[in-house]
Amino acid sequence: MLHYAGFTRKLGDVDSGSTVMDYLPAERSRGITIQSAAITFGWRDAQVHLIDTPGHVDFTVEVERAMRVLDGAVAIIDAVAGVQAQTLTVWRQTSAYGIPCIVFVNKMDREGADWQRAVKDVEQRLGTRALVLVEPEIEKLAQGKYEPSELRYWVDAVTMERIEYDASDKTGATVRRQLLTPEDGRAYEVAGRAREKLVETLAELDAEIVDEFLAVDGDHVRVSTRAVRAAVRRATLSNMACPVVLGAAFRNVGVQPLLDAVIDYLPSPTERPQPKAISGSQKLNESREISDSRKTKSPASRNALTNDDKLVAFAFKVTVDAQRGPMVFVRVYSGSLDARMTLVNGTRGGIRERASKLLQMYADSSEEIRTIRAGHIGVVLGLKHTRTGDTLLHPDHTSLEDATVVAGRERSAMHMLTEEDVREPVGLQLHGINVPPPVFMCAVEADSPKDENPLAQALASLLLEDPSLSVSFDAETGQTVLRGMGELHLEIVRDRLRASVNVTFGTMRVSFREAPSCTGSARFDYDKDIAGRPSRAGLRVEIEPHDRNANNVFVEMPDELVAVNNPAMVAFPWLHTSIRRSIWDGVHNALLRGTLLGFAVVRAKVRVSDIVYYGHYPSTPAAYRACAAQAVFQALAQCSPQLLEPLARAVIQCPANHVGAVLSDINGSRMGRVLSLDDSDDVRGSKSIVAQVPLSAMIGYSSALRSLTAGSGTFSMHVEDYGPTTKQQRDQIFKDSLGY
């Protein structure tokens, strides 16, 4: 794409590690995408922001935050394997955001390529209607390899043209189009059948194309190109269908038609609905659109992104550069973001930061720009407090007016507003990014005391870049514990740390969960002097088992406090919200570390009651936060907590002659449970095994599967549930964790 758009002078290649978008050393050595990269280029007088995302399940958060800000997507399907397990995962992410998609069926030059079966896979497994726009002129009745000469000629079902790639141009840049007529024989017949099928499919989805069809006496070929293109666009934008383009990227075939399809059928920023937003005091179900100035009768103007409104931007990614510091990737939804502009971070409680510089990114290189306008993506330098998922606002945004007034009252009435209170969310808030909890972990330790500070700095940078990574300190063992999404995820982190710091990593382990098995309660009264000032709070906490199918925590809190010789809650109702949030934070922070082995607590219902208020000076938010945490710890100790292990749903593809060995391994040493065994839809002669296996038993499974299947087996997995452990398992887990 970049070469044909004139951005690069030579073609890159994944096998040789010369691609523009995969610039990290680990990406080039492994031949995979690990970190999403952004680039901007032009095509047909349009500006395209392209984000290349990983396909591996361990880096699903990279896909998630890209989908959060994109207007359209291109899903790449293997013409041999068809729709694979991870394709389904990414497709669900695009569907969750309602993003229109184009499907590119790649690797048409491989042995066993069958694009008809791949298209059928798209319809059956992805649940959408496929609109095939480009087909090879030479039809194959069965699976077989297309020779390079056979990939030179294609037909366009929309324009009824022949697409010819110049055989003398190995870069694929020279493409000729010729309008087909009945005199062209076979090519015209193939294009006619493709046009007929395309129009018939569109007629089931779009009423306007039916009128056009009837106006030309039911002749599919005579339906105008303009009408067909408009119908495909309407079906795509409404998510009722997806255009399909065929090609072979290795042979440089099919890329230009794909770029044309992106411009013709995917939406521009003005055609996408605005994301929902909430104010700092609203509940999530009270969301509204970003700009009230767009509340007009015209749907088009309501969704229009203009540069006249006040700035609303979303930070969807943060990277750390050694020289420039944090680089915040933003999507501007309203207004414009200018260099040297002061921004208000509503998510961080109204912290003001200055955008020192703005950059347009081209993978790992950049160009300084003056402004980022509505609908565009860019990078902001100078934001030290902004994190992934934060909302950035113009200082004069209307949603900040009420928040500013309230803050002023707090200061004048109480004279004790803390920094933590200031950082309550204020103003308009865009919905953030869903980050799944990490499931694998390992210990990391500096090799010498002089490496401890560099290690801490390196970990801080990684945490800033990757929200799916977490670091905690185990007070009992004195270890720093690193948690990630999978083996490959932690391997990449290990390689990046070792490139700059002398560190030692422990054995890969699984992050378990703890859950109460009975009800426990505790009352705690917090009474301490902090910096010479008294801090007092009191409350009762009761914990009981909750729904086993919901691996989360439910907190129930009363609507009133028990005031002790002070009716201040009536005079200052804002303090009520502050105390409730502090108690909520204390409860949740305590539940992140259970009493057995320090794993997070799930399947619990926490009921807070008898909250005692001693007045605004001793009863600070910090006192309630500490009081709630201590009460939870004491109540958990009475709940006879049990240890839960994560259960993974594994989908394994292997040749039929290796099924016995794979099943024996799953049912035997890995203590798994086979859910289904079917013929694989991806590769003929293969079997698809779906099993539920303890995640701890899947450590190192990639190597084991290659050994069992002579290198021909593949698998994907994700954590879908947690199950109780046996006494023997618990004893072994305690021994592995504590060393005794």
C-alpha positions in Angstrom: 0.0 0.0 0.0 2.7 2.5 1.0 4.7 1.8 -2.2 1.8 2.3 -4.5 0.8 5.5 -2.6 4.2 6.9 -3.3 5.3 6.8 0.3 8.2 4.3 -0.1 10.5 3.8 -3.0 10.9 0.1 -2.6 8.7 -2.8 -1.5 9.1 -4.2 2.0 9.0 -7.9 2.8 8.0 -9.7 6.1 10.4 -12.6 5.5 13.4 -10.3 5.1 12.3 -8.0 7.9 12.2 -4.9 5.7 8.6 -3.8 6.3 7.9 -0.2 7.3 5.2 -0.9 9.9 7.0 -3.8 11.8 10.0 -1.8 13.0 10.6 -3.3 16.4 13.6 -5.8 16.4 11.3 -8.5 18.0 8.8 -8.0 15.1 11.4 -8.3 12.4 13.1 -11.3 14.0 9.8 -13.2 14.6 8.0 -12.1 11.4 4.9 -11.0 13.3 3.2 -7.8 14.4 3.6 -7.1 18.2 2.8 -3.5 18.6 0.2 -1.5 16.6 1.8 1.1 14.3 0.2 4.2 12.7 1.0 5.8 9.3 -0.7 8.4 7.1 -0.7 8.4 3.3 -2.8 9.6 0.4 -4.8 7.7 -2.1 -7.1 9.2 -4.8 -7.2 12.7 -3.2 -8.1 11.2 0.2 -6.0 11.1 3.4 -5.8 7.6 5.0 -4.8 6.9 8.6 -3.7 3.3 8.6 -3.1 1.3 11.9 -1.5 -2.1 11.5 -2.6 -4.3 14.4 -1.3 -7.7 15.7 -3.2 -10.9 15.0 -2.0 -12.9 18.0 -4.4 -13.3 20.9 -1.7 -12.2 23.4 -1.8 -8.7 22.0 -5.6 -8.4 21.8 -5.4 -5.0 23.7 -3.6 -3.5 20.7 -6.5 -4.5 18.5 -9.0 -3.2 21.1 -7.6 0.3 21.3 -7.2 0.6 17.6 -10.8 -0.5 17.0 -11.9 2.1 19.5 -10.8 5.0 17.3 -11.0 3.7 13.7 -13.8 4.3 11.2 -13.3 1.1 9.1 -11.3 -2.1 9.0 -9.7 -4.5 6.5 -9.8 -8.2 7.6 -7.2 -10.4 5.9 -8.2 -14.0 5.3 -6.0 -16.8 4.1 -7.3 -18.3 0.8 -6.1 -21.7 2.0 -7.0 -21.7 5.7 -10.0 -19.5 5.5 -11.5 -18.0 8.6 -9.3 -19.0 11.6 -9.9 -18.9 15.3 -8.2 -15.6 15.9 -10.0 -14.1 13.0 -13.2 -14.7 14.9 -11.8 -12.9 18.0 -10.8 -9.8 16.0 -14.1 -9.8 14.1 -16.0 -9.8 17.4 -14.0 -6.7 18.4 -14.9 -4.9 15.2 -18.6 -5.9 15.6 -18.6 -4.6 19.2 -17.8 -1.1 17.9 -20.0 -1.4 14.8 -17.1 -0.8 12.4 -17.7 -1.5 8.7 -15.2 -4.0 7.2 -13.7 -5.1 3.9 -12.4 -8.6 3.6 -9.2 -9.2 1.6 -8.7 -12.9 0.7 -4.9 -13.2 0.4 -2.4 -15.9 -0.7 -4.2 -16.8 -3.9 -0.9 -18.0 -5.2 -0.5 -20.7 -2.6 -1.1 -24.4 -3.2 -4.6 -25.3 -2.2 -6.0 -21.8 -2.5 -9.8 -21.9 -2.7 -11.3 -18.4 -2.6 -14.9 -19.7 -3.0 -14.6 -21.7 0.2 -12.9 -18.8 1.9 -15.9 -16.5 0.9 -18.3 -19.2 2.1 -16.4 -19.2 5.4 -16.8 -15.5 5.7 -20.6 -15.8 5.4 -21.0 -18.8 7.6 -18.5 -18.1 10.4 -18.4 -14.3 10.5 -22.2 -14.0 10.0 -22.2 -11.4 7.2 -23.0 -11.3 3.5 -20.0 -11.3 1.2 -20.0 -9.0 -1.8 -17.2 -10.3 -4.1 -16.0 -7.3 -6.1 -13.0 -8.8 -7.9 -12.5 -12.3 -9.3 -9.7 -14.1 -11.2 -10.4 -14.3 -14.9 -9.3 -17.9 -15.0 -11.8 -20.0 -13.0 -10.7 -23.2 -11.2 -13.2 -25.9 -10.6 -11.3 -27.3 -7.6 -8.5 -26.5 -5.3 -5.3 -25.7 -7.1 -2.5 -23.3 -7.3 -2.8 -20.2 -9.4 0.4 -19.8 -11.5 1.8 -16.3 -11.7 0.6 -15.9 -15.3 -2.9 -16.8 -14.2 -2.9 -14.1 -11.6 -2.2 -11.4 -14.2 -5.9 -11.1 -15.3 -8.8 -10.2 -13.1 -12.4 -9.0 -13.6 -14.1 -6.2 -11.7 -17.7 -7.0 -11.1 -18.6 -3.4 -10.2 -17.2 -1.7 -13.3 -17.3 -4.6 -15.7 -13.6 -4.1 -16.5 -10.6 -6.4 -16.9 -7.7 -5.7 -14.6 -4.3 -6.6 -16.0 -1.0 -6.6 -14.1 2.0 -6.0 -16.3 4.2 -9.1 -16.3 7.4 -7.1 -16.8 6.7 -5.0 -13.6 7.5 -7.2 -10.6 6.4 -4.6 -8.2 2.8 -4.8 -9.4 2.6 -1.0 -9.8 1.6 -1.1 -13.5 -2.1 -1.9 -13.7 -4.2 -1.5 -16.8 -8.0 -1.5 -16.9 -10.1 -2.3 -20.0 -13.9 -2.0 -20.3 -15.2 -5.5 -21.2 -17.5 -6.1 -24.2 -19.2 -9.3 -25.5 -16.3 -9.6 -28.0 -13.9 -10.3 -25.1 -15.3 -13.8 -24.8 -14.5 -15.7 -21.6 -13.5 -12.6 -19.6 -16.9 -11.0 -20.4 -18.7 -14.1 -19.3 -16.8 -14.4 -16.0 -17.4 -10.7 -15.3 -21.1 -11.1 -16.2 -21.6 -14.0 -13.8 -19.7 -12.1 -11.1 -21.9 -9.0 -11.7 -25.1 -11.0 -11.7 -24.3 -12.6 -8.3 -23.2 -9.2 -6.9 -26.5 -7.5 -8.0 -28.6 -10.4 -6.8 -27.0 -10.3 -3.3 -27.4 -6.5 -3.2 -31.1 -6.8 -4.2 -31.7 -8.8 -1.0 -30.2 -6.0 1.1 -31.0 -2.7 -0.7 -34.2 -1.5 -2.3 -32.7 1.2 -4.5 -30.7 -1.3 -6.5 -33.9 -3.2 -7.2 -35.4 -0.1 -8.8 -32.2 0.4 -10.9 -32.4 -3.3 -11.9 -36.0 -3.0 -13.0 -35.3 0.2 -14.9 -33.0 -1.7 -17.3 -35.5 -4.5 -17.8 -33.7 -6.9 -15.4 -30.3 -6.9 -17.2 -27.6 -7.2 -14.5 -24.9 -6.0 -16.8 -26.7 -2.8 -17.8 -27.1 -1.7 -14.2 -24.9 1.4 -14.0 -21.5 1.3 -12.2 -22.6 4.3 -10.1 -25.7 2.5 -8.8 -23.8 -0.7 -8.0 -21.0 1.2 -6.2 -23.6 3.2 -4.2 -25.5 0.1 -3.2 -22.3 -1.7 -2.1 -21.4 1.4 0.0 -24.8 1.5 1.6 -24.7 -2.1 2.5 -21.2 -1.8 3.9 -21.9 1.3 6.0 -25.0 -0.3 7.5 -22.9 -3.4 8.4 -25.3 -5.7 6.5 -22.5 -6.9 4.2 -18.8 -6.6 3.5 -17.0 -6.2 0.2 -14.5 -9.0 -0.6 -11.4 -8.4 -2.7 -9.1 -11.2 -3.8 -5.3 -11.0 -4.3 -1.8 -12.3 -3.6 0.2 -9.8 -1.6 3.5 -11.8 -2.1 3.0 -11.4 -5.9 2.0 -7.7 -5.5 -1.5 -8.5 -6.9 -4.8 -7.1 -5.7 -3.5 -4.3 -3.5 -4.7 -1.3 -5.7 -8.3 -2.7 -5.9 -8.2 -3.0 -2.2 -7.1 0.6 -1.7 -9.9 1.7 -4.1 -12.4 -0.3 -2.1 -11.2 1.4 1.1 -11.9 4.8 -0.5 -15.2 3.8 -2.2 -16.9 1.8 0.6 -15.5 2.5 4.0 -16.9 5.6 5.8 -15.1 8.9 6.3 -15.1 10.4 9.9 -18.2 12.5 9.0 -20.2 9.4 8.2 -19.6 7.6 11.5 -21.8 8.1 14.6 -20.2 10.0 17.4 -19.0 7.9 20.4 -21.1 8.1 23.5 -19.9 10.2 26.4 -20.8 10.7 30.0 -20.1 13.6 32.4 -17.9 13.1 35.4 -21.0 12.8 37.7 -23.2 10.7 35.3 -23.8 7.0 35.4 -22.8 5.0 32.4 -26.4 4.5 31.2 -26.9 8.3 31.1 -24.6 8.7 28.1 -25.0 11.4 25.5 -23.3 12.5 22.3 -20.2 14.6 22.4 -21.3 18.0 21.1 -24.7 19.5 22.0 -24.2 21.9 19.0 -24.8 19.0 16.7 -28.3 18.3 18.0 -30.1 19.3 14.8 -32.8 17.6 12.9 -30.4 16.4 10.2 -28.7 13.1 11.1 -25.8 14.1 8.8 -25.1 17.3 10.6 -25.6 15.7 14.0 -22.8 13.3 13.3 -20.6 15.8 11.5 -17.1 16.4 12.9 -16.5 20.1 12.7 -13.6 22.3 13.7 -15.9 24.9 15.2 -16.7 23.0 18.4 -14.5 22.9 21.4 -11.8 20.2 21.5 -12.7 16.6 22.5 -9.9 14.1 22.0 -9.3 10.5 23.1 -5.9 9.1 24.0 -5.9 5.6 22.7 -2.2 4.7 22.9 1.0 5.8 24.7 4.5 5.0 23.8 7.7 6.1 25.5 10.6 7.5 23.5 14.0 7.8 25.1 14.6 11.4 23.9 11.1 12.8 23.6 9.4 11.1 26.6 5.7 10.0 26.5 4.2 10.1 23.0 0.4 10.1 23.3 -1.6 8.9 20.2 -5.0 10.8 20.1 -8.0 10.8 17.9 -9.7 14.2 17.7 -13.5 13.9 17.7 -14.5 17.6 17.9 -12.7 20.9 17.4 -9.0 21.0 16.7 -5.8 20.4 18.7 -3.1 22.9 18.2 0.5 22.9 19.2 1.3 24.7 22.5 -2.3 24.3 23.4 -3.4 23.8 27.1 -5.5 20.6 27.5 -7.7 19.5 30.4 -7.5 15.8 31.2 -11.1 15.2 32.4 -10.4 11.5 33.2 -7.6 12.6 35.7 -9.7 15.1 37.4 -9.0 18.2 35.3 -5.2 18.1 35.3 -4.0 20.8 32.9 -1.1 19.9 30.5 0.4 21.7 27.6 0.8 20.0 24.2 4.4 21.0 23.5 4.6 19.5 20.0 2.3 17.6 17.6 3.5 14.9 15.3 2.2 13.0 12.3 3.5 9.4 12.6 4.9 7.3 9.8 5.5 4.1 11.7 8.8 4.8 13.6 9.5 8.2 12.0 7.5 11.4 12.4 6.8 14.8 11.0 6.0 17.8 13.1 2.6 19.5 12.4 0.8 22.5 13.7 -2.7 21.1 14.3 -4.7 17.9 14.4 -8.2 18.5 13.1 -11.5 16.7 13.8 -11.5 13.2 12.5 -7.7 12.8 12.3 -5.1 10.9 14.3 -1.9 12.3 15.6 0.7 12.2 18.4 1.0 14.8 21.2 4.3 15.4 23.1 4.6 16.9 26.6 1.7 15.1 28.3 3.2 13.5 31.4 0.0 12.5 33.2 -2.1 11.2 30.3 -2.8 7.5 30.0 -4.5 5.1 27.6 -8.2 5.7 27.6 -8.1 9.4 28.9 -10.3 12.1 27.5 -8.7 15.5 26.7 -10.8 18.6 26.6 -10.5 22.3 25.7 -10.2 24.4 28.8 -13.4 26.3 27.9 -15.4 23.2 27.1 -19.0 23.6 28.3 -18.9 20.4 30.3 -16.2 21.8 32.6 -18.2 24.9 33.6 -20.2 23.1 36.4 -17.1 21.2 37.5 -15.2 24.4 38.0 -18.0 26.0 40.1 -18.2 22.9 42.3 -14.5 22.8 42.9 -14.5 26.5 43.9 -17.2 25.9 46.5 -15.3 23.0 48.0 -12.2 25.1 48.5 -14.0 28.1 50.0 -16.3 26.0 52.3 -13.9 23.4 53.7 -10.4 24.6 52.9 -9.2 21.0 52.9 -9.6 19.8 49.3 -7.0 17.0 48.8 -5.1 16.2 45.6 -7.0 12.9 45.4 -10.3 14.7 45.5 -9.2 17.0 42.7 -8.5 14.0 40.5 -12.1 12.8 40.4 -13.3 12.6 36.8 -14.7 15.9 35.6 -16.3 17.1 32.4 -17.2 15.0 29.4 -15.8 11.5 29.4 -15.6 9.2 26.4 -16.0 5.6 27.0 -12.6 4.0 27.6 -10.9 0.8 26.4 -11.8 -2.7 27.7 -8.6 -4.3 29.0 -8.8 -8.0 29.8 -7.2 -9.1 33.1 -3.7 -10.8 32.8 -3.6 -14.5 33.2 0.2 -15.4 33.1 2.8 -14.2 35.5 6.5 -14.6 36.3 8.9 -13.0 38.8 11.5 -10.5 37.6 14.6 -9.5 39.6 17.5 -7.2 39.0 20.9 -8.9 38.8 22.5 -6.4 41.1 21.6 -3.4 43.3 22.8 -1.0 40.6 20.2 -2.5 38.2 17.2 -2.0 40.5 16.6 1.7 39.5 17.0 1.0 35.7 14.6 -1.9 36.1 12.0 0.2 37.9 12.2 2.8 35.2 12.0 0.2 32.4 8.9 -1.4 34.0 7.3 2.0 34.4 7.8 2.7 30.7 6.3 -0.7 29.8 3.3 -0.2 32.0 2.7 3.2 30.4 2.8 1.7 27.0 0.9 -1.6 27.6 -2.3 -1.4 29.8 -2.6 -5.2 29.6 0.6 -5.6 31.6 0.7 -5.3 35.4 3.4 -5.3 38.0 3.0 -6.0 41.7 5.3 -6.5 44.7 4.8 -9.7 46.8 5.6 -8.7 50.4 5.9 -12.3 51.6 8.5 -13.4 49.0 10.0 -10.0 48.3 9.6 -10.6 44.6 8.4 -8.2 41.8 5.7 -10.1 39.9 5.0 -9.4 36.2 1.6 -10.3 34.8 0.7 -10.5 31.1 -1.8 -11.9 28.6 0.2 -15.0 27.6 3.5 -16.7 27.1 4.4 -14.8 24.0 3.4 -11.5 25.6 5.8 -12.1 28.6 8.5 -13.4 26.3 8.4 -10.1 24.3 8.5 -8.1 27.6 11.4 -10.2 28.8 13.4 -9.6 25.6 12.7 -5.9 25.8 13.8 -5.7 29.4 17.0 -7.7 28.8 17.9 -5.4 26.0 18.4 -2.5 28.4 18.6 -4.0 31.9 20.4 -6.9 33.6 17.5 -8.9 34.9 16.6 -12.5 35.8 13.1 -14.0 35.2 11.5 -16.7 37.2 9.4 -19.6 35.9 6.2 -18.8 34.0 3.2 -19.2 36.2 -0.6 -18.8 36.0 -2.5 -16.1 37.8 -5.1 -17.8 40.0 -8.2 -16.3 41.7 -9.6 -16.5 45.2 -13.3 -16.7 46.1 -15.2 -16.8 49.4 -16.9 -20.1 50.2 -19.0 -18.8 53.2 -20.1 -15.5 54.7 -17.8 -13.4 56.9 -18.1 -10.0 58.4 -15.9 -7.5 60.3 -16.2 -4.0 61.8 -13.2 -1.8 61.7 -12.6 1.6 63.3 -9.7 3.6 61.9 -8.1 6.0 64.3 -4.7 7.3 63.5 -2.7 10.6 63.5 -1.2 11.4 60.1 1.2 14.3 60.0 -0.1 15.5 63.4 -3.7 15.5 62.3 -6.3 13.0 63.5 -7.9 10.6 60.9 -11.0 8.7 61.9 -13.5 6.5 60.1 -15.6 3.5 60.9 -17.7 0.9 59.0 -18.8 -2.7 58.8 -18.1 -5.0 55.9 -19.9 -8.3 55.1 -18.7 -10.6 52.4 -20.6 -13.5 50.9 -20.3 -15.8 47.9 -21.7 -14.4 44.7 -22.8 -15.7 41.3 -20.3 -18.4 40.2 -20.9 -17.6 36.6 -19.9 -13.9 37.1 -16.2 -13.7 37.8 -16.4 -10.2 39.3 -17.2 -8.5 42.6 -20.5 -6.7 43.5 -20.3 -3.9 46.1 -23.5 -2.7 47.9 -23.3 0.5 49.9 -26.0 2.5 51.8 -27.2 5.9 50.7 -26.6 7.6 54.1 -23.9 7.9 56.7 -24.2 7.7 60.5 -23.1 11.2 61.5 -21.5 11.6 65.0 -22.2 15.0 66.5 -22.0 16.6 63.0 -24.8 17.1 60.5 -22.4 18.4 57.9 -23.6 15.9 55.3 -26.8 17.8 54.9 -24.9 21.1 54.3 -22.3 19.6 52.0 -23.8 16.8 49.9 -20.7 16.7 47.7 -18.8 15.1 50.5 -21.1 12.1 50.4 -20.0 11.3 46.9 -16.3 11.7 47.8 -16.6 9.4 50.8 -18.5 6.7 48.8 -15.9 6.7 46.1 -13.1 6.4 48.7 -14.8 3.4 50.3 -15.4 1.9 46.9 -11.7 2.3 46.1 -10.6 0.8 49.4 -12.8 -2.2 48.9 -11.7 -2.9 45.4 -8.0 -2.3 46.2 -8.2 -4.8 49.1 -10.0 -7.4 46.9 -7.1 -7.2 44.4 -5.0 -9.2 46.9 -6.7 -12.1 48.7 -5.6 -13.7 52.0 -4.5 -17.1 50.6 -1.7 -16.3 48.1 -2.4 -12.7 47.2 -4.5 -13.4 44.1 -7.5 -11.2 43.2 -10.8 -12.1 44.8 -13.8 -12.8 42.5 -17.4 -14.2 42.9 -17.9 -12.1 46.0 -20.6 -9.8 47.2 -19.5 -7.1 49.5 -22.0 -5.2 51.7 -20.8 -2.0 53.4 -22.9 -0.7 56.4 -22.7 1.3 59.5 -20.5 4.0 58.0 -19.6 6.4 60.8 -18.8 10.1 60.0 -16.8 12.1 62.5 -16.8 15.4 60.7 -14.8 16.8 57.8 -11.5 17.2 59.5 -10.9 13.7 60.9 -13.1 11.8 58.4 -10.9 12.3 55.3 -11.3 10.2 52.1 -7.9 8.7 52.8 -9.2 7.5 56.3 -12.2 5.8 54.7 -10.1 4.2 52.0 -7.8 2.7 54.6 -10.7 1.7 56.9 -12.5 -0.1 54.1 -9.4 -2.0 53.1 -8.7 -3.2 56.6 -12.3 -4.3 57.2 -12.2 -6.3 53.9 -9.0 -8.1 54.9 -10.5 -9.1 58.3 -13.8 -10.2 56.7 -12.0 -12.3 54.0 -10.2 -14.2 56.7 -13.5 -15.5 58.0 -14.8 -16.6 54.6 -12.8 -19.8 54.1 -11.5 -18.6 50.7 -10.9 -21.2 48.0 -8.4 -21.1 45.2 -9.8 -21.0 41.6 -7.7 -21.8 38.5 -8.3 -20.2 35.1 -9.8 -22.6 32.5 -8.8 -22.0 28.9 -10.9 -22.8 25.8 -8.4 -24.2 23.4 -9.1 -24.7 19.6 -6.6 -27.1 18.1 -6.1 -27.8 14.4 -4.1 -30.9 13.4 -4.0 -33.5 10.7 -6.3 -36.5 11.2 -3.5 -39.0 11.7 -2.2 -37.0 14.8 -5.6 -36.7 16.5 -5.0 -39.7 18.8 -1.8 -38.3 20.2 -3.3 -34.9 20.7 -6.4 -36.2 22.5 -4.3 -38.5 24.7 -2.2 -35.6 25.7 -5.2 -33.3 26.5 -7.1 -36.0 28.5 -4.0 -37.3 30.3 -1.3 -35.1 31.7 -3.1 -31.8 31.0 -6.3 -32.9 32.7 -8.4 -31.3 30.1 -11.9 -32.0 28.8 -12.7 -32.4 25.1 -15.8 -30.5 24.1 -16.0 -31.4 20.4 -14.1 -33.1 17.6 -15.0 -32.1 14.0 -13.6 -31.9 10.5 -11.7 -28.7 10.2 -13.3 -26.0 8.0 -9.9 -24.4 7.5 -7.8 -27.2 5.9 -9.0 -30.3 4.2 -7.9 -33.6 5.9 -7.5 -31.8 9.3 -9.5 -32.1 12.5 -10.6 -29.3 14.8 -10.5 -30.2 18.5 -12.2 -27.9 21.1 -11.2 -28.5 24.7 -11.4 -26.9 28.1 -8.0 -27.2 29.8 -6.5 -25.7 32.9 -4.4 -22.8 31.9 -1.5 -23.9 34.0 -1.3 -27.1 31.9 -1.0 -25.0 28.7 2.3 -23.5 29.6 4.7 -24.6 26.9 2.0 -26.2 24.8 3.2 -24.6 21.6 6.4 -26.7 21.6 4.5 -29.8 22.8 2.0 -29.6 20.0 4.7 -29.2 17.4 6.3 -32.3 18.7 3.0 -34.3 18.7 2.0 -33.3 15.2 5.4 -33.1 13.5 5.1 -29.3 13.3 1.7 -29.3 11.5 -0.6 -28.5 14.4 -1.8 -25.0 15.4 -3.9 -23.8 18.3 -5.5 -20.7 19.9 -6.9 -20.2 23.3 -8.5 -17.8 25.6 -9.6 -17.9 29.3 -13.3 -18.4 29.6 -13.9 -19.4 33.2 -12.4 -20.2 36.6 -12.8 -23.6 38.3 -12.1 -24.9 41.9 -8.8 -26.7 42.5 -8.4 -30.0 44.3 -6.5 -30.4 47.6 -3.6 -31.9 45.8 -3.5 -29.0 43.3 -3.7 -26.5 46.2 -0.9 -28.1 48.0 1.3 -28.0 44.9 0.3 -24.4 44.2 1.2 -23.4 47.7 4.6 -25.2 47.4 5.3 -23.5 44.1 4.4 -20.1 45.4 5.8 -20.2 48.9 8.5 -22.7 48.5 7.2 -25.0 51.3 
